[in-house]
Amino acid sequence: MLPAVAFVLCGAVAFHRSFTQMLTGLLQLAAFGFVFFFVLLLCDAKSSWLYNNSRHKYRFVVIFLAGLVIALVQAFISLPVFWLMMPAAIALFLCSGAYQAIGGYMLLLLMTHQLSTMSASTFAAYAMIGIAGMLLFTFLDENFLFGLPLLCALLLQTLVLLGVEFATQGHVTLQSIIFAAVSLIAGFLLLTVCLKYLSASVLHRESDIYDRINDPEFTLLVQLKEKNQRAYYHAIHTAHFCEKLAGLIGADVSLCKAGGYYHKIGKMRGESNISHALDIAAEYDFPPQLRHLLKEYGAQNTPLRSKEAAIVLLSDAMVSSVMFLFEKNKNASLNYEQIAAVVFKQQLESHVLDDCMITMEELTAIRECFAGEKLYYDFLH
């Protein structure tokens, strides 16, 4: 829908160009718009949306339409309002995901190029700084401290665009400096509002949910303990390793810990773990990332994709192996390094990690962590 709206509006304001130029521009936009639409469908199928944006796609639509307004305004006035494209790029990224944002931003940039006097060098500069800005915001921590990446992104935009003007014209005009300053302030304010909104509506809300469900005294875990103590202690130990390993390799700690607690919670209601687990997840309002993790982990004969799912898989296998050996002989003297090696060999040979985003370096760090946890295994007796 968005590409179609864009094409109609572009045709309406392109009257000042020749028929051939207008037709060429619209064909370019149509081709890129088709690719962008395919990217959106693929991202939906792969669930590659940041935060909880998959349930709130209006955020992406609103930002895209705001960027479209910027492109249209630029077509009618001579003021360089496309200095606001950097904030639009970052906002698109935060309100969707990497692939959607890059596709949407490049489509907006192409429209701006078609409708204005933007030169090829300026187009290339905007493409670079927009994608660079998105990359800077991939390093947001769990507390959503965005001051440094925001400042770096806006300063990068200012320096690059002033540099392009100097390279193409041999000087920098006072008007450009004034608009650069205004755009810097406007971009800072707009992105601060967007980031504060996301922080309040996404991160803090989901952080509260994880704090609640990751409490060992949470209602669901208490019910599990009453129904099956072995399963409860298995979940407690798995969650311990998941939390530690997530911190070790930079995965989502809260999500991994919850995955450790609830990866087999569906068996409370029968043997069909995955279907019952998803029912329980809906009843207790689990965050969408956790529901996706439970679905990914519970799927039969399906390669895992996320680091978090790999962490849950390996932690579950290690805890299960150690608990099984202690159940056979409580006084056994176990070689944990050897057990870890066997667990990893089995999982790698099963090819379940072939498509996973986890690296061999991270897998090695996990295996070494398992081998070094000798004191903790005493709790698994």
VOPA-472959 format. One record per residue (C-alpha): residue number from 1; z, y, x. Coordinates in steps of 0.5 Angstrom, whole numbers, plus 500, padded with zeros to 3 digits. Each point is the difference from the previous one (the first is absolute). Layout:
N
@pos = NUM	pz = Z	py = Y	px = X
...
//
This chain:
381
@pos = 1	pz = 500	py = 500	px = 500
@pos = 2	pz = 502	py = 505	px = 505
@pos = 3	pz = 493	py = 499	px = 504
@pos = 4	pz = 496	py = 501	px = 494
@pos = 5	pz = 504	py = 507	px = 498
@pos = 6	pz = 499	py = 502	px = 507
@pos = 7	pz = 492	py = 499	px = 500
@pos = 8	pz = 500	py = 504	px = 493
@pos = 9	pz = 504	py = 506	px = 503
@pos = 10	pz = 496	py = 500	px = 507
@pos = 11	pz = 493	py = 500	px = 496
@pos = 12	pz = 503	py = 506	px = 496
@pos = 13	pz = 501	py = 504	px = 506
@pos = 14	pz = 494	py = 498	px = 504
@pos = 15	pz = 495	py = 504	px = 497
@pos = 16	pz = 500	py = 505	px = 506
@pos = 17	pz = 496	py = 494	px = 503
@pos = 18	pz = 493	py = 497	px = 500
@pos = 19	pz = 499	py = 494	px = 495
@pos = 20	pz = 499	py = 496	px = 506
@pos = 21	pz = 506	py = 502	px = 504
@pos = 22	pz = 504	py = 499	px = 493
@pos = 23	pz = 497	py = 493	px = 499
@pos = 24	pz = 502	py = 498	px = 507
@pos = 25	pz = 507	py = 503	px = 500
@pos = 26	pz = 501	py = 496	px = 493
@pos = 27	pz = 497	py = 494	px = 503
@pos = 28	pz = 505	py = 500	px = 506
@pos = 29	pz = 506	py = 501	px = 495
@pos = 30	pz = 498	py = 495	px = 496
@pos = 31	pz = 499	py = 495	px = 505
@pos = 32	pz = 507	py = 502	px = 503
@pos = 33	pz = 503	py = 500	px = 493
@pos = 34	pz = 498	py = 493	px = 499
@pos = 35	pz = 503	py = 497	px = 507
@pos = 36	pz = 506	py = 504	px = 498
@pos = 37	pz = 501	py = 497	px = 493
@pos = 38	pz = 499	py = 493	px = 503
@pos = 39	pz = 506	py = 502	px = 505
@pos = 40	pz = 504	py = 502	px = 494
@pos = 41	pz = 499	py = 493	px = 497
@pos = 42	pz = 501	py = 496	px = 506
@pos = 43	pz = 507	py = 504	px = 502
@pos = 44	pz = 502	py = 498	px = 493
@pos = 45	pz = 498	py = 493	px = 501
@pos = 46	pz = 504	py = 500	px = 507
@pos = 47	pz = 506	py = 504	px = 497
@pos = 48	pz = 499	py = 505	px = 506
@pos = 49	pz = 503	py = 506	px = 497
@pos = 50	pz = 506	py = 503	px = 503
@pos = 51	pz = 507	py = 501	px = 497
@pos = 52	pz = 499	py = 499	px = 493
@pos = 53	pz = 494	py = 503	px = 499
@pos = 54	pz = 496	py = 494	px = 497
@pos = 55	pz = 504	py = 502	px = 494
@pos = 56	pz = 499	py = 507	px = 500
@pos = 57	pz = 493	py = 501	px = 501
@pos = 58	pz = 500	py = 507	px = 497
@pos = 59	pz = 503	py = 503	px = 506
@pos = 60	pz = 493	py = 498	px = 504
@pos = 61	pz = 496	py = 503	px = 494
@pos = 62	pz = 504	py = 506	px = 500
@pos = 63	pz = 499	py = 501	px = 508
@pos = 64	pz = 493	py = 498	px = 500
@pos = 65	pz = 498	py = 505	px = 494
@pos = 66	pz = 504	py = 506	px = 504
@pos = 67	pz = 496	py = 498	px = 506
@pos = 68	pz = 494	py = 501	px = 495
@pos = 69	pz = 502	py = 507	px = 498
@pos = 70	pz = 500	py = 502	px = 507
@pos = 71	pz = 493	py = 497	px = 501
@pos = 72	pz = 498	py = 504	px = 494
@pos = 73	pz = 503	py = 507	px = 501
@pos = 74	pz = 497	py = 499	px = 507
@pos = 75	pz = 493	py = 500	px = 497
@pos = 76	pz = 501	py = 507	px = 497
@pos = 77	pz = 504	py = 504	px = 505
@pos = 78	pz = 500	py = 501	px = 507
@pos = 79	pz = 507	py = 499	px = 502
@pos = 80	pz = 501	py = 494	px = 504
@pos = 81	pz = 505	py = 497	px = 495
@pos = 82	pz = 498	py = 493	px = 503
@pos = 83	pz = 505	py = 501	px = 505
@pos = 84	pz = 504	py = 497	px = 495
@pos = 85	pz = 497	py = 493	px = 501
@pos = 86	pz = 505	py = 498	px = 505
@pos = 87	pz = 506	py = 500	px = 495
@pos = 88	pz = 495	py = 497	px = 495
@pos = 89	pz = 499	py = 494	px = 504
@pos = 90	pz = 507	py = 499	px = 502
@pos = 91	pz = 502	py = 500	px = 492
@pos = 92	pz = 494	py = 495	px = 499
@pos = 93	pz = 503	py = 495	px = 505
@pos = 94	pz = 507	py = 501	px = 497
@pos = 95	pz = 498	py = 499	px = 493
@pos = 96	pz = 496	py = 494	px = 501
@pos = 97	pz = 499	py = 496	px = 507
@pos = 98	pz = 496	py = 501	px = 506
@pos = 99	pz = 493	py = 497	px = 498
@pos = 100	pz = 500	py = 504	px = 493
@pos = 101	pz = 502	py = 506	px = 503
@pos = 102	pz = 495	py = 500	px = 506
@pos = 103	pz = 494	py = 498	px = 495
@pos = 104	pz = 503	py = 506	px = 495
@pos = 105	pz = 501	py = 505	px = 505
@pos = 106	pz = 493	py = 498	px = 503
@pos = 107	pz = 497	py = 501	px = 493
@pos = 108	pz = 503	py = 507	px = 499
@pos = 109	pz = 498	py = 502	px = 507
@pos = 110	pz = 493	py = 498	px = 499
@pos = 111	pz = 500	py = 504	px = 493
@pos = 112	pz = 502	py = 506	px = 504
@pos = 113	pz = 495	py = 499	px = 505
@pos = 114	pz = 495	py = 500	px = 495
@pos = 115	pz = 502	py = 506	px = 496
@pos = 116	pz = 502	py = 505	px = 505
@pos = 117	pz = 497	py = 502	px = 507
@pos = 118	pz = 505	py = 496	px = 504
@pos = 119	pz = 496	py = 498	px = 506
@pos = 120	pz = 500	py = 493	px = 503
@pos = 121	pz = 505	py = 501	px = 506
@pos = 122	pz = 505	py = 503	px = 495
@pos = 123	pz = 499	py = 494	px = 495
@pos = 124	pz = 501	py = 495	px = 506
@pos = 125	pz = 506	py = 504	px = 502
@pos = 126	pz = 503	py = 500	px = 493
@pos = 127	pz = 498	py = 492	px = 500
@pos = 128	pz = 504	py = 499	px = 506
@pos = 129	pz = 506	py = 505	px = 499
@pos = 130	pz = 501	py = 496	px = 493
@pos = 131	pz = 500	py = 493	px = 502
@pos = 132	pz = 505	py = 503	px = 506
@pos = 133	pz = 504	py = 503	px = 495
@pos = 134	pz = 501	py = 493	px = 496
@pos = 135	pz = 501	py = 496	px = 506
@pos = 136	pz = 506	py = 505	px = 502
@pos = 137	pz = 503	py = 499	px = 493
@pos = 138	pz = 500	py = 492	px = 501
@pos = 139	pz = 506	py = 501	px = 505
@pos = 140	pz = 505	py = 503	px = 494
@pos = 141	pz = 506	py = 496	px = 501
@pos = 142	pz = 504	py = 497	px = 494
@pos = 143	pz = 504	py = 507	px = 499
@pos = 144	pz = 493	py = 503	px = 499
@pos = 145	pz = 501	py = 506	px = 506
@pos = 146	pz = 494	py = 503	px = 499
@pos = 147	pz = 501	py = 507	px = 504
@pos = 148	pz = 497	py = 498	px = 507
@pos = 149	pz = 494	py = 496	px = 497
@pos = 150	pz = 498	py = 506	px = 495
@pos = 151	pz = 501	py = 505	px = 506
@pos = 152	pz = 496	py = 496	px = 505
@pos = 153	pz = 494	py = 499	px = 494
@pos = 154	pz = 500	py = 507	px = 498
@pos = 155	pz = 500	py = 503	px = 507
@pos = 156	pz = 494	py = 495	px = 502
@pos = 157	pz = 496	py = 502	px = 494
@pos = 158	pz = 501	py = 508	px = 503
@pos = 159	pz = 499	py = 498	px = 507
@pos = 160	pz = 493	py = 496	px = 499
@pos = 161	pz = 497	py = 505	px = 495
@pos = 162	pz = 501	py = 506	px = 504
@pos = 163	pz = 498	py = 496	px = 506
@pos = 164	pz = 493	py = 498	px = 496
@pos = 165	pz = 499	py = 507	px = 498
@pos = 166	pz = 501	py = 503	px = 507
@pos = 167	pz = 495	py = 494	px = 502
@pos = 168	pz = 495	py = 502	px = 495
@pos = 169	pz = 500	py = 507	px = 500
@pos = 170	pz = 503	py = 502	px = 507
@pos = 171	pz = 506	py = 504	px = 497
@pos = 172	pz = 506	py = 499	px = 494
@pos = 173	pz = 500	py = 505	px = 495
@pos = 174	pz = 506	py = 504	px = 497
@pos = 175	pz = 498	py = 497	px = 493
@pos = 176	pz = 500	py = 493	px = 503
@pos = 177	pz = 507	py = 501	px = 503
@pos = 178	pz = 503	py = 503	px = 494
@pos = 179	pz = 497	py = 494	px = 495
@pos = 180	pz = 503	py = 495	px = 505
@pos = 181	pz = 507	py = 503	px = 500
@pos = 182	pz = 499	py = 501	px = 492
@pos = 183	pz = 498	py = 492	px = 500
@pos = 184	pz = 505	py = 498	px = 504
@pos = 185	pz = 506	py = 503	px = 496
@pos = 186	pz = 496	py = 498	px = 493
@pos = 187	pz = 499	py = 493	px = 503
@pos = 188	pz = 507	py = 499	px = 502
@pos = 189	pz = 503	py = 502	px = 493
@pos = 190	pz = 495	py = 496	px = 497
@pos = 191	pz = 501	py = 494	px = 504
@pos = 192	pz = 508	py = 501	px = 500
@pos = 193	pz = 500	py = 500	px = 492
@pos = 194	pz = 496	py = 493	px = 500
@pos = 195	pz = 504	py = 497	px = 505
@pos = 196	pz = 506	py = 502	px = 497
@pos = 197	pz = 498	py = 497	px = 493
@pos = 198	pz = 498	py = 494	px = 504
@pos = 199	pz = 507	py = 499	px = 503
@pos = 200	pz = 503	py = 501	px = 494
@pos = 201	pz = 496	py = 496	px = 495
@pos = 202	pz = 499	py = 494	px = 505
@pos = 203	pz = 504	py = 499	px = 506
@pos = 204	pz = 507	py = 502	px = 498
@pos = 205	pz = 499	py = 497	px = 493
@pos = 206	pz = 498	py = 493	px = 503
@pos = 207	pz = 505	py = 501	px = 506
@pos = 208	pz = 505	py = 500	px = 494
@pos = 209	pz = 497	py = 494	px = 497
@pos = 210	pz = 500	py = 496	px = 507
@pos = 211	pz = 507	py = 502	px = 501
@pos = 212	pz = 502	py = 497	px = 493
@pos = 213	pz = 496	py = 493	px = 501
@pos = 214	pz = 502	py = 499	px = 507
@pos = 215	pz = 507	py = 500	px = 499
@pos = 216	pz = 503	py = 493	px = 501
@pos = 217	pz = 504	py = 501	px = 493
@pos = 218	pz = 494	py = 502	px = 496
@pos = 219	pz = 500	py = 497	px = 493
@pos = 220	pz = 494	py = 495	px = 502
@pos = 221	pz = 503	py = 498	px = 507
@pos = 222	pz = 507	py = 499	px = 496
@pos = 223	pz = 496	py = 495	px = 495
@pos = 224	pz = 496	py = 497	px = 506
@pos = 225	pz = 507	py = 498	px = 503
@pos = 226	pz = 503	py = 497	px = 494
@pos = 227	pz = 494	py = 496	px = 498
@pos = 228	pz = 498	py = 498	px = 507
@pos = 229	pz = 505	py = 501	px = 506
@pos = 230	pz = 495	py = 497	px = 505
@pos = 231	pz = 494	py = 505	px = 498
@pos = 232	pz = 505	py = 506	px = 500
@pos = 233	pz = 502	py = 499	px = 507
@pos = 234	pz = 493	py = 498	px = 502
@pos = 235	pz = 498	py = 507	px = 497
@pos = 236	pz = 505	py = 504	px = 504
@pos = 237	pz = 498	py = 497	px = 506
@pos = 238	pz = 493	py = 501	px = 499
@pos = 239	pz = 501	py = 507	px = 498
@pos = 240	pz = 504	py = 501	px = 507
@pos = 241	pz = 495	py = 498	px = 504
@pos = 242	pz = 494	py = 504	px = 496
@pos = 243	pz = 504	py = 506	px = 501
@pos = 244	pz = 501	py = 499	px = 507
@pos = 245	pz = 493	py = 498	px = 501
@pos = 246	pz = 497	py = 506	px = 496
@pos = 247	pz = 504	py = 505	px = 504
@pos = 248	pz = 498	py = 496	px = 507
@pos = 249	pz = 492	py = 501	px = 498
@pos = 250	pz = 500	py = 506	px = 496
@pos = 251	pz = 499	py = 497	px = 493
@pos = 252	pz = 503	py = 502	px = 494
@pos = 253	pz = 507	py = 499	px = 500
@pos = 254	pz = 503	py = 500	px = 493
@pos = 255	pz = 494	py = 496	px = 498
@pos = 256	pz = 500	py = 495	px = 505
@pos = 257	pz = 508	py = 499	px = 498
@pos = 258	pz = 498	py = 500	px = 493
@pos = 259	pz = 495	py = 495	px = 501
@pos = 260	pz = 505	py = 495	px = 504
@pos = 261	pz = 505	py = 501	px = 494
@pos = 262	pz = 495	py = 498	px = 494
@pos = 263	pz = 494	py = 496	px = 503
@pos = 264	pz = 502	py = 494	px = 496
@pos = 265	pz = 504	py = 503	px = 495
@pos = 266	pz = 495	py = 497	px = 495
@pos = 267	pz = 503	py = 493	px = 501
@pos = 268	pz = 506	py = 503	px = 496
@pos = 269	pz = 496	py = 498	px = 494
@pos = 270	pz = 496	py = 495	px = 502
@pos = 271	pz = 495	py = 497	px = 505
@pos = 272	pz = 495	py = 505	px = 499
@pos = 273	pz = 502	py = 505	px = 505
@pos = 274	pz = 495	py = 505	px = 500
@pos = 275	pz = 499	py = 501	px = 492
@pos = 276	pz = 508	py = 500	px = 499
@pos = 277	pz = 501	py = 505	px = 506
@pos = 278	pz = 495	py = 505	px = 497
@pos = 279	pz = 503	py = 499	px = 493
@pos = 280	pz = 507	py = 502	px = 503
@pos = 281	pz = 497	py = 505	px = 505
@pos = 282	pz = 498	py = 504	px = 493
@pos = 283	pz = 506	py = 499	px = 497
@pos = 284	pz = 504	py = 503	px = 505
@pos = 285	pz = 495	py = 506	px = 502
@pos = 286	pz = 499	py = 497	px = 507
@pos = 287	pz = 495	py = 506	px = 504
@pos = 288	pz = 493	py = 498	px = 500
@pos = 289	pz = 500	py = 499	px = 507
@pos = 290	pz = 505	py = 494	px = 499
@pos = 291	pz = 496	py = 497	px = 494
@pos = 292	pz = 494	py = 500	px = 504
@pos = 293	pz = 504	py = 497	px = 506
@pos = 294	pz = 502	py = 494	px = 496
@pos = 295	pz = 494	py = 499	px = 497
@pos = 296	pz = 496	py = 500	px = 507
@pos = 297	pz = 506	py = 495	px = 503
@pos = 298	pz = 500	py = 496	px = 494
@pos = 299	pz = 492	py = 498	px = 499
@pos = 300	pz = 499	py = 493	px = 502
@pos = 301	pz = 495	py = 499	px = 506
@pos = 302	pz = 498	py = 508	px = 501
@pos = 303	pz = 500	py = 503	px = 506
@pos = 304	pz = 505	py = 506	px = 501
@pos = 305	pz = 498	py = 507	px = 501
@pos = 306	pz = 506	py = 504	px = 501
@pos = 307	pz = 505	py = 500	px = 506
@pos = 308	pz = 506	py = 500	px = 495
@pos = 309	pz = 497	py = 494	px = 497
@pos = 310	pz = 500	py = 497	px = 507
@pos = 311	pz = 507	py = 501	px = 501
@pos = 312	pz = 503	py = 497	px = 494
@pos = 313	pz = 496	py = 494	px = 501
@pos = 314	pz = 502	py = 499	px = 507
@pos = 315	pz = 507	py = 502	px = 499
@pos = 316	pz = 500	py = 495	px = 494
@pos = 317	pz = 497	py = 494	px = 504
@pos = 318	pz = 505	py = 502	px = 506
@pos = 319	pz = 506	py = 500	px = 495
@pos = 320	pz = 498	py = 494	px = 497
@pos = 321	pz = 499	py = 496	px = 506
@pos = 322	pz = 507	py = 502	px = 503
@pos = 323	pz = 504	py = 498	px = 493
@pos = 324	pz = 496	py = 494	px = 500
@pos = 325	pz = 502	py = 497	px = 507
@pos = 326	pz = 507	py = 502	px = 499
@pos = 327	pz = 500	py = 497	px = 493
@pos = 328	pz = 498	py = 493	px = 504
@pos = 329	pz = 506	py = 501	px = 505
@pos = 330	pz = 505	py = 506	px = 499
@pos = 331	pz = 502	py = 499	px = 508
@pos = 332	pz = 493	py = 500	px = 502
@pos = 333	pz = 498	py = 504	px = 507
@pos = 334	pz = 493	py = 503	px = 498
@pos = 335	pz = 495	py = 503	px = 505
@pos = 336	pz = 498	py = 507	px = 496
@pos = 337	pz = 495	py = 502	px = 504
@pos = 338	pz = 497	py = 493	px = 499
@pos = 339	pz = 501	py = 500	px = 493
@pos = 340	pz = 496	py = 507	px = 500
@pos = 341	pz = 494	py = 498	px = 504
@pos = 342	pz = 499	py = 494	px = 495
@pos = 343	pz = 501	py = 505	px = 494
@pos = 344	pz = 495	py = 504	px = 503
@pos = 345	pz = 495	py = 495	px = 502
@pos = 346	pz = 500	py = 497	px = 493
@pos = 347	pz = 499	py = 507	px = 496
@pos = 348	pz = 494	py = 501	px = 505
@pos = 349	pz = 497	py = 494	px = 499
@pos = 350	pz = 500	py = 500	px = 493
@pos = 351	pz = 496	py = 507	px = 500
@pos = 352	pz = 504	py = 503	px = 495
@pos = 353	pz = 501	py = 506	px = 505
@pos = 354	pz = 492	py = 500	px = 502
@pos = 355	pz = 499	py = 507	px = 496
@pos = 356	pz = 507	py = 503	px = 501
@pos = 357	pz = 500	py = 507	px = 503
@pos = 358	pz = 506	py = 498	px = 504
@pos = 359	pz = 498	py = 499	px = 508
@pos = 360	pz = 501	py = 495	px = 505
@pos = 361	pz = 505	py = 505	px = 504
@pos = 362	pz = 504	py = 501	px = 493
@pos = 363	pz = 500	py = 492	px = 499
@pos = 364	pz = 503	py = 499	px = 507
@pos = 365	pz = 505	py = 505	px = 499
@pos = 366	pz = 502	py = 496	px = 494
@pos = 367	pz = 500	py = 494	px = 503
@pos = 368	pz = 505	py = 502	px = 506
@pos = 369	pz = 504	py = 503	px = 495
@pos = 370	pz = 501	py = 494	px = 496
@pos = 371	pz = 502	py = 496	px = 507
@pos = 372	pz = 505	py = 506	px = 502
@pos = 373	pz = 504	py = 499	px = 493
@pos = 374	pz = 504	py = 495	px = 503
@pos = 375	pz = 507	py = 502	px = 497
@pos = 376	pz = 497	py = 502	px = 493
@pos = 377	pz = 498	py = 493	px = 499
@pos = 378	pz = 507	py = 498	px = 500
@pos = 379	pz = 500	py = 503	px = 493
@pos = 380	pz = 495	py = 495	px = 497
@pos = 381	pz = 505	py = 494	px = 501
//
